[in-house]
Amino acid sequence: MTDVLMIAGSTPKATVVAAAVDKFRQLGARVHLVGNFKVADVDADLGWATVRKVPAVAPASKHVQRKTDAMRFPERLWFHLERDRTAQAAVRAAELVVALDNRAVYSAWRVAQSRRQPEVCFGLAAGLRALEKRLETGAAQPEHVPGALTAATDGLRRRVRTLPADLLRNATGPLALRSRVGARAWRAAVSAPGVPDSLRMTATEQVIEGMWLAGRQSGALVTARAAAEKLADPAIKAQLLDNVASKVIRNGRTPANLTDAVTAYLDLADRRHTAGDLTAAADALLHAMKLAFHRVVHIDQVSSPLAADPAAFTAPFRKSTAASAVVRPKGRLTPAAAPPRDRPLRLLVATTSNANFLHLIRSYYEANPDVELRFLDMAEHPGMKRLNGAAQRHVEHRLGGEPLFAHGVEQQLRPYLDWADTVFVDWCVAPAALFTVVDPGDTRIVVRLHSYEAFTRWPHMMDFSRVDDVVFVADHIRDLSVASVPGLAGEHAPRTHVIDNGMDLANFRRMKDPATRFNLGLVGIGQVAKDPLWALKVLKQLRERDERYRLFLIGGDMGRPSNAAKAYARKLEKALRPLVESGAVVRVGSTDDVPGALEDVGVILSTSVREGCHVGLMEGAASGAVPVVRDWPFFAGRENGAGTLYPAEWIVGTPEAAVERVLSLTASDESWRNAGKLATEHALTTWDWPVVRLDFDRLLFDR
């Protein structure tokens, strides 16, 4: 005789159950009913072996009541079944378990998790078929009872194949997946062989969600990887890995499976590209780029896998046939013409929305009789703005499709290319990429790459064979870019130059009050990369020696474009609150008069994890403040970095070293003023516009 356990999450329909119980008994089964139902609505004359409603009595303590109130109903049902002796006796006797409704599925799954004997089904019809099959095959009891994990895995493999997707939620809640056994069992189930891809995907997503809610984020990543290895459909595989990676990114962290997810999309892009489906290939490639170069991964944290090993990080893109096709050099039919000798140079300066670093360049060359200058802000032209934002069409065109995209670019840019001798594009982002879509004729194309762009996808969407010169603001940015961007190396690569940002520093030289030597200054805390918390460590240690030291924060509050940035900003605000109240920190805020604000700063800090060239630091040095520069971690230990951009004595590796430099140089008014004077001289003779403009003249006029 077979013991059949029916679990009900609500009162079953009497007529349906009566007919089913009669059939079960005709097949020689002993039928038990447990769960949550109205006992009065259950016909006791059907010949039940057990009828047990749970909970039989109200919870004995308020603690248990609060605990069960916090549970979802399926979890609460199992909680009571597990603690009821009569119900547990029926569970131990069961050889076949039938979940009568959605709310009972979780409990049926937990029964399967406890031992191997019971077969678990959903619905009366499935239960009857299972019993008939047992009788036909003469299923025998196993000689031994395997452990809980084996039992769970066996049952779950059947569940993944047969259970409707929406019911999986009842068996993959955080309560089940909080235990190691439950998590391992579901991981084994979703990676079991023979499960259709679509069902494996659905089940894995439910398990990952449950693990996430249960606090098992690393387990969710492992589960995604295990399931992905068994997926045959590359699109489903990429989507699964993307889903869990994006979940980690939304939480403000770099996912451990980032490379797996990026590679899966690149593999998909390669397959679609080979098959000639260029739209799908472009879509997959863009997904790979958006994941790989997400701002949380590189911009909104104090570390970056790209900075740690640029060649290794971008290696999957170099290996991808689709990604390689996007940056394949097309070259130009005509070499760029030399600057004219018989008329002014026609110079087009182009950007989109951000002209912050162009003011001196524009004003100088607009007044230069040897130059005829035009300025183009693409954000102000609707047609160009649309093309800049059409990343899908852009990539599809570079793969060999979307001919209308190139036609649109030709219409928008050809009048400017025909007029200009030289195009200077500031920021290596969408506008720069757009200028390489069409053959520039004999017009020279110059692109300036600052720092931010090196951590974005745009340099990986450009044909650098149509760029004549790339200007970097520092050697370490050039090193990083050349190591990570395929188009910047090889026979078709453009010439590269390092030219400092143009700055009007003469206006920053100011007289400072003697008390200013105890005032530290930090210009700009708007990004996580500025890492102002490092400055607070320095301030804390200084004030332990001398409470006269204060910190002046010049600039607006930190932006919060992502959860990673929000988390850093919250931590910063919490640390700042008592320091501001005590007067140890002065928040100057945004100001149009930075030279005036720097009059109150005696020591200028650069605490960033990365910079191209730290303009605020250079302005502070020009004002006569003593520079203390953190060895920017993104570039520390490399051939070039903060130590090659600035005098070596300015550089410190730790907050402790920064404290010692500050104490040494501010020990007396004389030592502080002498150090400030040297800093001013270095700034004005190295980075002031009259010096830097000579480099731009040499670049533009080939002098």
C-alpha positions as CSV (number, residue, x, y, z in Angstrom):
1,M,0.0,0.0,0.0
2,T,1.3,3.5,-1.0
3,D,1.0,6.4,1.4
4,V,-0.1,9.5,-0.4
5,L,0.2,12.9,1.3
6,M,-1.9,15.8,0.1
7,I,-0.9,19.2,1.2
8,A,-3.5,22.0,1.0
9,G,-2.8,25.7,1.3
10,S,-6.6,26.4,1.2
11,T,-9.8,24.4,1.5
12,P,-10.0,22.1,-1.6
13,K,-13.2,21.7,-3.6
14,A,-15.1,18.8,-1.9
15,T,-16.4,17.2,-5.1
16,V,-13.0,17.2,-6.9
17,V,-11.2,15.8,-3.8
18,A,-13.8,13.1,-3.2
19,A,-13.5,11.7,-6.7
20,A,-9.7,11.8,-6.6
21,V,-9.5,10.2,-3.1
22,D,-11.8,7.4,-4.3
23,K,-9.4,6.8,-7.3
24,F,-6.3,6.8,-5.1
25,R,-7.9,4.3,-2.7
26,Q,-8.9,2.1,-5.7
27,L,-5.2,2.0,-6.6
28,G,-4.4,0.8,-3.1
29,A,-3.3,4.0,-1.6
30,R,-3.6,5.3,1.9
31,V,-4.4,9.1,1.7
32,H,-3.4,11.7,4.2
33,L,-4.5,15.4,4.2
34,V,-2.6,18.1,6.0
35,G,-2.5,21.9,5.6
36,N,-4.6,25.0,6.1
37,F,-8.3,24.4,5.4
38,K,-11.7,24.4,7.0
39,V,-12.1,21.0,8.7
40,A,-15.9,21.2,8.5
41,D,-15.7,21.4,4.7
42,V,-13.7,18.1,4.5
43,D,-15.8,14.9,4.2
44,A,-14.6,12.6,7.0
45,D,-16.3,9.6,5.3
46,L,-13.9,9.5,2.4
47,G,-11.6,7.2,4.3
48,W,-8.8,9.5,5.1
49,A,-5.9,8.0,7.0
50,T,-5.1,11.4,8.4
51,V,-6.8,14.8,8.4
52,R,-4.8,17.5,10.1
53,K,-5.3,21.2,10.0
54,V,-2.4,23.5,11.0
55,P,-2.0,25.4,13.1
56,A,-4.1,23.3,15.4
57,V,-4.0,25.9,18.1
58,A,-2.9,29.6,18.3
59,P,0.9,30.2,18.7
60,A,2.0,29.8,22.3
61,S,4.1,32.9,22.4
62,K,4.2,36.4,21.0
63,H,7.6,35.7,19.6
64,V,6.3,32.9,17.4
65,Q,3.4,35.0,16.4
66,R,5.7,37.9,15.3
67,K,7.9,35.4,13.4
68,T,5.1,33.9,11.5
69,D,3.5,37.2,10.7
70,A,6.7,38.2,8.9
71,M,6.6,35.2,6.6
72,R,4.9,34.7,3.3
73,F,1.9,32.3,3.5
74,P,3.7,29.3,1.8
75,E,6.6,29.6,4.3
76,R,4.2,30.0,7.2
77,L,2.3,26.9,6.2
78,W,5.5,24.8,6.3
79,F,6.5,26.4,9.6
80,H,3.4,25.0,11.2
81,L,3.6,21.6,9.4
82,E,7.1,21.1,10.5
83,R,6.1,21.7,14.2
84,D,3.0,19.6,14.2
85,R,3.5,15.9,15.4
86,T,0.5,14.5,13.6
87,A,1.4,16.3,10.3
88,Q,5.0,15.2,10.6
89,A,4.0,11.6,11.1
90,A,2.1,11.8,7.8
91,V,5.1,13.4,6.2
92,R,7.4,10.6,7.3
93,A,5.0,8.0,6.0
94,A,4.5,9.6,2.6
95,E,5.8,8.0,-0.6
96,L,4.0,10.3,-2.9
97,V,3.4,14.0,-2.1
98,V,0.7,16.0,-3.9
99,A,0.5,19.8,-3.6
100,L,-3.1,20.7,-4.1
101,D,-2.6,24.4,-4.8
102,N,0.0,27.1,-5.4
103,R,0.3,27.9,-1.7
104,A,1.2,24.3,-0.9
105,V,4.1,24.0,-3.4
106,Y,6.7,25.3,-1.0
107,S,5.8,22.8,1.7
108,A,5.8,20.0,-0.9
109,W,9.3,21.1,-1.9
110,R,10.5,21.1,1.7
111,V,9.2,17.5,2.1
112,A,11.3,16.6,-1.0
113,Q,14.2,18.3,0.6
114,S,14.1,16.2,3.7
115,R,14.4,12.7,2.3
116,R,14.5,10.8,-1.0
117,Q,11.4,8.5,-0.7
118,P,8.5,10.8,-1.6
119,E,7.9,11.7,-5.2
120,V,6.5,15.3,-5.4
121,C,3.7,16.4,-7.8
122,F,1.6,19.4,-8.3
123,G,-2.2,18.7,-8.8
124,L,-4.4,15.7,-8.3
125,A,-4.1,14.6,-12.0
126,A,-0.3,14.6,-11.8
127,G,-0.5,12.7,-8.5
128,L,-2.8,10.0,-10.0
129,R,-0.5,9.6,-13.0
130,A,2.5,9.3,-10.7
131,L,0.8,6.6,-8.6
132,E,-0.2,4.6,-11.7
133,K,3.3,4.8,-13.0
134,R,4.7,3.5,-9.7
135,L,2.3,0.6,-9.8
136,E,3.2,-0.2,-13.5
137,T,6.9,-0.1,-12.9
138,G,6.7,-1.7,-9.5
139,A,8.8,1.0,-7.8
140,A,10.6,-0.4,-4.9
141,Q,11.7,1.4,-1.8
142,P,15.4,2.3,-1.8
143,E,17.7,0.2,0.4
144,H,19.1,3.4,2.0
145,V,18.0,6.9,2.4
146,P,20.4,9.4,0.9
147,G,21.3,12.7,2.5
148,A,19.2,15.8,2.4
149,L,21.1,17.5,-0.4
150,T,20.8,14.4,-2.7
151,A,17.1,14.2,-2.0
152,A,16.5,17.8,-2.6
153,T,18.5,17.8,-5.8
154,D,16.6,14.8,-7.2
155,G,13.2,16.3,-6.4
156,L,14.2,19.7,-7.7
157,R,15.3,18.4,-11.0
158,R,11.9,17.0,-11.5
159,R,10.3,20.2,-10.3
160,V,12.3,22.4,-12.7
161,R,11.1,20.2,-15.6
162,T,7.5,20.0,-14.7
163,L,6.4,22.9,-12.5
164,P,4.8,26.0,-14.1
165,A,7.2,28.9,-13.9
166,D,5.1,31.2,-11.8
167,L,4.8,28.5,-9.1
168,L,8.6,28.4,-8.7
169,R,8.4,31.5,-6.5
170,N,6.8,29.5,-3.8
171,A,9.7,27.1,-3.6
172,T,12.5,29.7,-4.0
173,G,11.8,32.2,-1.3
174,P,14.5,33.6,0.9
175,L,13.6,31.4,3.8
176,A,14.4,28.3,1.7
177,L,17.5,29.7,0.2
178,R,18.9,31.1,3.4
179,S,20.1,27.6,4.4
180,R,23.2,26.2,2.8
181,V,21.4,23.0,1.9
182,G,18.6,24.8,0.1
183,A,20.9,27.0,-1.8
184,R,23.2,24.1,-2.9
185,A,20.2,22.0,-3.8
186,W,18.7,24.7,-6.1
187,R,22.1,25.4,-7.6
188,A,22.3,21.7,-8.5
189,A,18.8,21.7,-9.8
190,V,19.1,24.6,-12.2
191,S,22.4,23.2,-13.6
192,A,20.9,19.7,-14.0
193,P,21.2,18.2,-17.6
194,G,18.1,17.8,-19.8
195,V,16.2,21.0,-18.7
196,P,14.9,23.1,-21.6
197,D,16.7,26.5,-21.9
198,S,13.7,28.6,-21.4
199,L,12.6,26.7,-18.2
200,R,16.2,26.7,-16.9
201,M,16.3,30.4,-17.4
202,T,13.0,31.0,-15.6
203,A,14.0,28.7,-12.7
204,T,17.4,30.2,-12.3
205,E,16.1,33.8,-12.2
206,Q,13.7,32.8,-9.4
207,V,16.5,31.1,-7.5
208,I,18.8,34.1,-8.0
209,E,16.1,36.5,-6.7
210,G,15.5,34.3,-3.7
211,M,19.3,34.0,-2.9
212,W,19.6,37.8,-3.3
213,L,16.8,38.4,-0.8
214,A,18.3,35.8,1.5
215,G,21.6,37.6,1.6
216,R,23.5,35.1,-0.6
217,Q,24.7,37.4,-3.3
218,S,27.9,35.5,-4.0
219,G,25.8,32.3,-4.2
220,A,23.6,34.0,-6.8
221,L,26.6,34.6,-9.0
222,V,27.8,31.0,-8.6
223,T,24.3,29.8,-9.5
224,A,24.1,31.9,-12.6
225,R,27.5,30.7,-13.8
226,A,26.6,27.0,-13.2
227,A,23.3,27.4,-15.0
228,A,24.8,29.4,-17.9
229,E,27.3,26.6,-18.6
230,K,24.3,24.3,-19.4
231,L,22.5,26.7,-21.6
232,A,22.7,26.0,-25.3
233,D,21.1,29.2,-26.5
234,P,23.7,32.0,-26.5
235,A,21.1,34.7,-26.2
236,I,19.5,33.2,-23.1
237,K,23.0,32.6,-21.6
238,A,24.0,36.2,-22.2
239,Q,20.7,37.5,-20.7
240,L,21.0,35.4,-17.6
241,L,24.6,36.5,-16.9
242,D,23.6,40.1,-17.7
243,N,20.7,40.0,-15.3
244,V,22.8,39.0,-12.3
245,A,25.7,41.3,-13.2
246,S,23.3,44.2,-13.6
247,K,21.8,43.4,-10.2
248,V,25.2,43.7,-8.6
249,I,25.9,46.9,-10.5
250,R,22.6,48.4,-9.3
251,N,23.8,47.7,-5.8
252,G,26.9,49.8,-6.4
253,R,29.5,47.1,-6.9
254,T,31.6,45.5,-9.6
255,P,30.2,42.0,-10.3
256,A,32.5,39.1,-10.0
257,N,31.0,37.7,-13.2
258,L,31.5,40.8,-15.3
259,T,33.9,39.2,-17.7
260,D,31.6,36.2,-18.1
261,A,28.6,38.4,-19.0
262,V,30.6,40.6,-21.4
263,T,32.1,37.6,-23.1
264,A,28.7,35.9,-23.5
265,Y,27.4,39.0,-25.3
266,L,30.5,39.2,-27.4
267,D,30.0,35.5,-28.4
268,L,26.4,36.3,-29.3
269,A,27.5,39.3,-31.3
270,D,30.0,37.2,-33.2
271,R,27.4,34.5,-34.0
272,R,24.9,37.1,-35.2
273,H,27.6,38.9,-37.2
274,T,28.7,35.7,-38.9
275,A,25.0,34.9,-39.7
276,G,24.6,38.3,-41.3
277,D,22.1,39.6,-38.7
278,L,23.8,43.0,-38.2
279,T,21.0,44.5,-36.1
280,A,21.1,41.7,-33.6
281,A,24.9,41.8,-33.6
282,A,25.0,45.5,-32.9
283,D,22.5,45.1,-30.1
284,A,24.6,42.3,-28.4
285,L,27.8,44.3,-28.9
286,L,26.3,47.4,-27.3
287,H,25.1,45.3,-24.4
288,A,28.7,44.0,-23.9
289,M,30.0,47.6,-24.1
290,K,27.5,49.0,-21.7
291,L,28.3,46.3,-19.1
292,A,32.0,46.5,-19.5
293,F,32.2,50.3,-19.4
294,H,29.4,50.9,-16.9
295,R,30.2,54.0,-14.8
296,V,29.7,52.1,-11.5
297,V,32.6,49.7,-12.6
298,H,35.1,52.5,-13.3
299,I,33.8,56.0,-12.4
300,D,31.7,55.7,-9.2
301,Q,34.0,53.6,-7.2
302,V,37.6,54.0,-5.9
303,S,38.9,51.2,-8.0
304,S,38.6,50.0,-11.6
305,P,39.4,46.7,-13.3
306,L,40.3,48.6,-16.5
307,A,42.9,50.7,-14.6
308,A,44.3,47.6,-12.9
309,D,45.0,45.8,-16.1
310,P,43.9,47.7,-19.3
311,A,45.1,45.1,-21.8
312,A,43.5,42.1,-20.0
313,F,40.2,43.9,-19.3
314,T,39.7,44.8,-23.0
315,A,41.1,41.4,-24.3
316,P,37.6,40.0,-24.9
317,F,36.9,42.8,-27.3
318,R,40.1,42.3,-29.2
319,K,39.2,38.6,-29.6
320,S,35.7,39.3,-30.8
321,T,35.2,39.4,-34.6
322,A,32.2,41.7,-34.3
323,A,34.0,44.2,-32.0
324,S,37.1,44.1,-34.3
325,A,34.8,44.8,-37.3
326,V,33.5,47.9,-35.6
327,V,37.0,49.4,-35.2
328,R,38.5,48.0,-38.5
329,P,40.4,50.8,-40.1
330,K,38.9,52.2,-43.3
331,G,41.4,54.9,-43.7
332,R,41.0,58.0,-45.9
333,L,41.3,58.5,-49.6
334,T,43.4,61.7,-49.3
335,P,46.0,62.5,-46.7
336,A,45.4,65.5,-44.5
337,A,46.7,68.7,-46.2
338,A,49.4,70.8,-44.6
339,P,48.4,74.0,-42.9
340,P,47.9,76.8,-45.5
341,R,50.7,79.3,-45.9
342,D,48.9,81.9,-47.9
343,R,45.8,82.4,-45.8
344,P,44.6,82.0,-42.2
345,L,44.1,78.4,-40.9
346,R,40.4,77.5,-40.9
347,L,39.9,75.9,-37.5
348,L,36.7,74.2,-36.4
349,V,36.4,73.6,-32.7
350,A,33.7,71.0,-31.9
351,T,32.2,69.5,-28.7
352,T,28.8,68.7,-27.3
353,S,27.5,70.5,-24.3
354,N,30.9,70.6,-22.5
355,A,33.2,73.5,-23.4
356,N,34.7,73.9,-20.0
357,F,38.3,73.4,-21.2
358,L,37.9,75.4,-24.4
359,H,37.6,79.0,-23.3
360,L,41.3,79.9,-23.6
361,I,41.7,78.0,-26.9
362,R,38.7,79.8,-28.4
363,S,39.6,83.3,-27.2
364,Y,43.2,83.0,-28.2
365,Y,42.7,81.7,-31.7
366,E,39.7,83.9,-32.4
367,A,42.0,86.9,-31.8
368,N,44.8,85.3,-33.8
369,P,45.1,86.8,-37.3
370,D,46.5,83.5,-38.6
371,V,43.4,81.6,-37.7
372,E,39.8,81.8,-38.8
373,L,37.8,79.9,-36.1
374,R,34.3,78.5,-36.0
375,F,32.8,76.8,-32.9
376,L,30.4,73.9,-33.2
377,D,28.3,72.6,-30.2
378,M,26.6,69.6,-31.6
379,A,24.0,69.6,-28.8
380,E,22.6,72.8,-30.3
381,H,21.9,71.1,-33.6
382,P,18.9,68.6,-33.5
383,G,20.1,66.5,-36.4
384,M,23.6,66.1,-35.0
385,K,22.2,65.5,-31.5
386,R,20.0,62.7,-32.8
387,L,23.0,61.1,-34.6
388,N,25.1,61.4,-31.5
389,G,22.5,59.5,-29.5
390,A,21.9,56.8,-32.1
391,A,24.4,54.3,-30.7
392,Q,22.6,51.2,-32.1
393,R,22.6,52.6,-35.6
394,H,26.2,53.8,-35.3
395,V,27.4,50.3,-34.3
396,E,25.3,48.6,-36.9
397,H,26.7,50.9,-39.6
398,R,30.3,50.1,-38.6
399,L,29.4,46.4,-38.9
400,G,28.4,46.9,-42.5
401,G,24.7,47.9,-42.3
402,E,22.6,51.0,-41.8
403,P,23.8,53.0,-44.9
404,L,21.3,55.7,-44.1
405,F,23.2,56.5,-40.9
406,A,26.4,57.4,-42.8
407,H,24.2,59.4,-45.2
408,G,22.8,61.4,-42.3
409,V,26.3,62.0,-40.9
410,E,27.5,63.1,-44.3
411,Q,24.7,65.6,-44.7
412,Q,25.3,67.0,-41.2
413,L,29.1,67.2,-41.2
414,R,30.2,67.6,-44.8
415,P,29.7,71.4,-44.9
416,Y,32.0,71.7,-41.9
417,L,34.6,69.3,-43.3
418,D,34.6,71.1,-46.6
419,W,35.2,74.5,-44.9
420,A,37.8,73.5,-42.3
421,D,41.5,72.8,-42.7
422,T,41.6,71.3,-39.2
423,V,38.8,70.0,-36.9
424,F,39.7,70.0,-33.2
425,V,37.2,67.8,-31.3
426,D,37.2,68.1,-27.5
427,W,36.3,65.0,-25.6
428,C,36.7,61.6,-27.2
429,V,33.0,60.7,-27.0
430,A,30.1,60.5,-29.5
431,P,31.0,63.6,-31.6
432,A,34.6,62.4,-32.1
433,A,33.3,59.0,-33.2
434,L,30.8,60.7,-35.5
435,F,33.6,62.5,-37.3
436,T,35.2,59.1,-38.2
437,V,32.0,57.7,-39.8
438,V,32.7,59.6,-43.1
439,D,35.9,60.2,-45.0
440,P,37.2,63.6,-43.9
441,G,38.7,64.4,-47.3
442,D,42.0,66.3,-46.8
443,T,40.7,67.9,-43.6
444,R,42.9,67.2,-40.6
445,I,41.1,65.6,-37.6
446,V,42.4,66.2,-34.1
447,V,40.7,64.7,-31.0
448,R,41.5,65.5,-27.4
449,L,41.0,62.8,-24.8
450,H,41.0,63.9,-21.2
451,S,40.6,61.1,-18.6
452,Y,36.9,60.2,-18.3
453,E,36.6,59.0,-21.8
454,A,39.3,56.3,-21.4
455,F,36.8,54.5,-19.1
456,T,33.9,54.7,-21.6
457,R,32.9,52.7,-24.7
458,W,33.4,55.5,-27.2
459,P,37.1,55.0,-28.0
460,H,36.0,51.4,-28.8
461,M,33.4,52.6,-31.4
462,M,35.8,54.8,-33.4
463,D,37.9,54.4,-36.6
464,F,41.1,56.0,-35.5
465,S,42.6,55.6,-39.0
466,R,40.5,58.7,-39.8
467,V,42.0,60.7,-36.9
468,D,45.4,62.3,-37.6
469,D,46.3,63.3,-34.0
470,V,45.1,62.4,-30.5
471,V,45.9,64.9,-27.8
472,F,46.2,63.6,-24.2
473,V,46.3,65.8,-21.1
474,A,48.9,63.6,-19.4
475,D,51.3,60.7,-20.1
476,H,49.6,58.3,-17.8
477,I,46.3,58.8,-19.7
478,R,48.1,58.1,-23.0
479,D,49.6,54.9,-21.5
480,L,46.2,53.6,-20.3
481,S,44.5,54.5,-23.6
482,V,47.1,52.9,-25.9
483,A,47.1,49.8,-23.8
484,S,43.3,49.4,-23.8
485,V,42.1,50.8,-27.2
486,P,43.1,48.7,-30.2
487,G,42.8,51.7,-32.6
488,L,45.5,53.6,-30.8
489,A,48.2,51.1,-31.6
490,G,49.5,49.7,-34.9
491,E,50.3,51.0,-38.4
492,H,46.9,52.8,-38.7
493,A,47.1,54.5,-35.4
494,P,47.1,58.4,-35.2
495,R,50.0,60.4,-33.9
496,T,49.7,61.1,-30.2
497,H,50.7,64.2,-28.2
498,V,50.6,65.2,-24.5
499,I,49.6,68.8,-24.0
500,D,48.5,70.2,-20.7
501,N,45.1,71.8,-20.3
502,G,45.1,75.5,-21.0
503,M,44.7,77.4,-17.7
504,D,44.9,81.1,-16.9
505,L,46.9,80.8,-13.7
506,A,48.4,84.2,-13.4
507,N,45.2,85.5,-11.9
508,F,45.5,83.0,-9.1
509,R,48.7,84.4,-7.5
510,R,47.5,85.9,-4.3
511,M,48.8,87.2,-1.0
512,K,47.9,85.0,2.0
513,D,47.3,85.8,5.6
514,P,49.8,84.0,8.0
515,A,47.0,82.0,9.6
516,T,46.2,80.5,6.2
517,R,49.1,78.0,6.5
518,F,46.9,75.8,8.7
519,N,44.1,75.7,6.2
520,L,43.9,72.7,3.9
521,G,42.0,73.1,0.7
522,L,40.3,70.6,-1.7
523,V,38.8,72.0,-5.0
524,G,36.0,69.9,-6.4
525,I,34.4,67.0,-4.6
526,G,31.7,66.4,-7.2
527,Q,32.8,62.8,-8.1
528,V,33.7,59.7,-6.2
529,A,37.1,59.8,-7.9
530,K,38.0,62.8,-5.9
531,D,37.9,60.6,-2.7
532,P,37.4,63.4,-0.2
533,L,37.2,60.8,2.6
534,W,41.0,60.4,2.1
535,A,41.3,64.1,2.9
536,L,39.3,63.6,6.1
537,K,41.8,61.0,7.2
538,V,44.6,63.5,6.8
539,L,42.7,66.2,8.6
540,K,41.9,63.9,11.5
541,Q,45.6,62.9,12.0
542,L,46.7,66.6,11.7
543,R,44.2,67.8,14.3
544,E,45.4,65.1,16.7
545,R,48.7,67.0,16.6
546,D,47.4,70.6,16.2
547,E,43.7,71.7,16.3
548,R,44.5,74.8,14.2
549,Y,44.3,72.7,11.0
550,R,41.1,73.0,9.1
551,L,39.8,71.8,5.7
552,F,38.1,74.1,3.2
553,L,35.9,72.3,0.6
554,I,35.5,74.4,-2.5
555,G,32.9,73.3,-5.0
556,G,29.4,71.8,-5.1
557,D,28.2,68.6,-3.4
558,M,28.9,65.2,-4.7
559,G,26.7,64.0,-7.6
560,R,24.7,60.9,-7.1
561,P,24.2,59.3,-10.6
562,S,24.3,55.7,-9.3
563,N,23.8,53.7,-6.1
564,A,27.6,53.4,-5.8
565,A,27.9,57.2,-5.8
566,K,25.0,57.6,-3.4
567,A,26.6,55.2,-1.0
568,Y,29.9,57.1,-1.0
569,A,28.1,60.4,-0.7
570,R,26.1,59.2,2.3
571,K,29.3,58.0,4.0
572,L,30.9,61.3,3.2
573,E,28.0,63.4,4.6
574,K,28.0,61.3,7.8
575,A,31.7,61.9,8.3
576,L,31.4,65.6,7.5
577,R,28.5,66.5,9.8
578,P,30.4,66.6,13.1
579,L,33.4,68.2,11.5
580,V,31.4,71.0,10.0
581,E,29.6,71.6,13.3
582,S,32.9,71.8,15.2
583,G,34.4,74.2,12.6
584,A,37.1,71.7,11.5
585,V,35.6,71.7,8.0
586,V,34.4,74.7,6.1
587,R,32.1,74.1,3.1
588,V,32.7,76.9,0.7
589,G,30.4,75.5,-1.9
590,S,30.2,76.4,-5.6
591,T,31.7,79.7,-6.5
592,D,32.6,81.7,-9.6
593,D,35.6,83.2,-7.8
594,V,37.9,80.2,-7.2
595,P,41.0,82.5,-7.0
596,G,39.3,84.4,-4.2
597,A,38.3,81.2,-2.4
598,L,42.0,80.0,-2.6
599,E,43.1,83.0,-0.7
600,D,42.0,81.1,2.4
601,V,43.9,78.0,1.5
602,G,47.5,77.4,2.6
603,V,47.9,73.7,1.7
604,I,46.2,72.4,-1.5
605,L,45.3,68.7,-1.6
606,S,44.8,66.3,-4.4
607,T,43.3,63.2,-2.9
608,S,41.9,61.6,-6.0
609,V,42.1,58.0,-7.1
610,R,42.5,59.1,-10.7
611,E,43.0,62.3,-12.6
612,G,44.0,63.4,-16.0
613,C,45.6,66.6,-14.8
614,H,44.0,67.9,-11.5
615,V,43.1,71.5,-12.5
616,G,42.1,72.4,-8.9
617,L,45.5,71.3,-7.6
618,M,47.3,73.3,-10.3
619,E,45.2,76.4,-9.5
620,G,46.0,76.0,-5.8
621,A,49.7,75.7,-6.5
622,A,49.6,78.9,-8.6
623,S,47.9,80.7,-5.6
624,G,50.8,79.9,-3.4
625,A,49.3,77.0,-1.5
626,V,51.7,74.1,-0.7
627,P,50.7,71.1,-2.8
628,V,50.2,67.7,-1.3
629,V,49.3,65.1,-3.9
630,R,48.2,61.6,-3.3
631,D,49.9,59.1,-5.6
632,W,46.7,58.4,-7.5
633,P,46.0,54.7,-7.0
634,F,44.7,54.0,-10.5
635,F,48.2,54.8,-11.8
636,A,50.5,54.3,-8.8
637,G,53.5,52.1,-9.5
638,R,53.2,52.6,-13.3
639,E,55.8,54.3,-15.5
640,N,53.7,57.5,-15.5
641,G,51.3,58.9,-13.0
642,A,51.1,61.7,-10.5
643,G,54.8,61.4,-9.8
644,T,55.7,62.2,-13.4
645,L,53.1,65.0,-13.9
646,Y,54.1,66.9,-10.7
647,P,57.4,67.3,-8.9
648,A,58.3,64.2,-7.0
649,E,58.5,65.9,-3.6
650,W,54.8,66.8,-3.9
651,I,53.7,63.1,-4.0
652,V,52.7,61.1,-0.9
653,G,51.5,57.5,-0.8
654,T,49.5,57.4,2.4
655,P,47.6,59.7,4.7
656,E,50.4,59.4,7.2
657,A,52.9,60.6,4.6
658,A,50.6,63.5,3.8
659,V,50.5,64.5,7.4
660,E,54.3,64.5,7.7
661,R,54.6,66.7,4.6
662,V,52.0,69.2,5.9
663,L,53.6,69.4,9.3
664,S,57.1,69.8,7.8
665,L,56.2,72.6,5.4
666,T,53.9,74.5,7.8
667,A,56.2,74.2,10.8
668,S,56.9,77.9,10.4
669,D,55.6,80.8,8.4
670,E,58.9,81.1,6.6
671,S,59.0,77.4,5.5
672,W,55.4,77.5,4.4
673,R,55.8,80.7,2.3
674,N,59.0,79.4,0.7
675,A,57.3,76.2,-0.3
676,G,54.3,78.1,-1.6
677,K,56.6,80.4,-3.7
678,L,58.3,77.4,-5.3
679,A,54.9,75.9,-6.1
680,T,53.7,79.2,-7.7
681,E,56.8,79.4,-9.9
682,H,56.5,75.8,-11.0
683,A,52.8,76.2,-11.9
684,L,53.2,79.5,-13.8
685,T,56.3,78.3,-15.8
686,T,54.7,74.9,-16.6
687,W,50.9,75.1,-16.9
688,D,50.0,78.7,-17.5
689,W,48.4,79.5,-20.8
690,P,51.3,81.5,-22.3
691,V,53.4,78.4,-21.9
692,V,50.8,75.8,-23.0
693,R,49.6,77.8,-26.0
694,L,53.0,77.3,-27.7
695,D,52.3,73.5,-27.7
696,F,49.0,74.1,-29.3
697,D,50.6,76.4,-31.9
698,R,53.1,73.6,-32.7
699,L,50.2,71.1,-33.0
700,L,48.0,73.2,-35.2
701,F,50.6,74.8,-37.4
702,D,53.1,71.9,-37.6
703,R,55.8,74.2,-36.3
